[in-house]
Amino acid sequence: MKNLNFDELTSTIVKTIGFADLTDTLQDEIMRIGLSKITQATDFLVFVPSPKGVKNEIYEDEGKTLKIPFNAEELKEKVYVKLDDYKGNEQENFNKRFVITFMLANEY
């Protein structure tokens, strides 16, 4: 499934308190990657602290979850990105609303 086109949707991006406590640079990089990877088919991302140079992304749960390695020198704990899809009238696909939440694993 293609990436979401946020210009055509009613959407909200939420940052939890813990995620907002990360440095602005770290938040920006995770959000940039997260927004490029999240789709309706892959609606849960896990940024995993990993040794520098590890690049292997892993899909789990029949493609619903994507684990993304992230430099452990910068990221000390897992970060989750969750897409919630609150639909209006499904027959007409009217008023679709997406909420994307960026959070630390311990806030889930």
Secondary structure as UniProt FT lines:
FT   HELIX           6..8
FT   STRAND          10..15
FT   HELIX           17..20
FT   HELIX           24..37
FT   STRAND          44..50
FT   TURN            52..53
FT   STRAND          58..60
FT   HELIX           61..63
FT   STRAND          65..71
FT   TURN            72..74
FT   STRAND          79..86
FT   TURN            90..93
FT   STRAND          97..104
FT   HELIX           105..107
//
